[in-house]
Amino acid sequence: MCIGVPMQVVRAEPFQAWCKGADGEAMVDMRLVGSQPEGTWVLTFLGAAREVLEPERAAQIQAALAGLRDAMAGHYDPAAAFADLVDREPQLPDFLREPT
């Protein structure tokens, strides 16, 4: 199973960039998202950036991944890991909703 990991561009090069994430720094292939300026957040899978993220979305994904790590260690607080889902009804993403 592959899990997307948010990383922030530290130094951009033409087709790749040094990025920093929760587990350290890595060279990331940027060909799918194009060259991005320093400070940009990207979602990475297997060493390649697949999506440009807003900082808020990157923070949500990081919190969910931290919650997963905590759950695997026997400590789980869903309110901390999924704060954006607390006190609201679940909703389908736009692409799964029926057209109105």
C-alpha positions, 0 to 999 in steps of 0.5 A, spaced: 500 500 500 502 506 498 501 512 502 501 520 499 506 524 504 506 531 504 513 535 503 515 542 502 519 544 496 526 547 499 530 547 493 527 547 486 531 544 480 528 543 473 525 536 473 526 535 481 526 538 487 529 537 494 523 537 499 522 536 506 517 532 510 516 529 517 521 524 515 526 528 513 529 531 506 528 527 499 529 529 492 522 528 489 521 528 481 517 534 479 515 532 472 507 531 474 506 537 477 512 542 474 517 546 477 514 549 483 517 555 487 520 554 494 515 553 500 510 550 495 507 543 498 506 537 494 503 530 495 508 525 494 508 518 492 514 513 491 519 519 490 514 523 485 510 529 486 503 527 484 499 534 486 500 541 489 497 542 496 494 548 499 498 549 506 492 547 510 490 541 506 498 539 507 497 540 515 490 536 515 494 530 511 500 530 516 495 530 522 491 524 519 498 520 518 500 522 525 494 519 527 495 513 524 502 512 527 499 513 534 493 508 532 499 503 530 502 505 537 496 504 541 495 511 542 489 514 538 485 521 539 481 522 533 479 529 534 486 531 534 488 526 527 481 528 524 479 535 527 476 537 520 471 531 521 469 533 528 462 535 529 460 535 522 456 530 517 460 526 512 460 528 505 462 525 499 467 528 494 464 532 489 466 527 483 462 522 487 456 526 488 450 525 483 449 532 478 443 536 480 
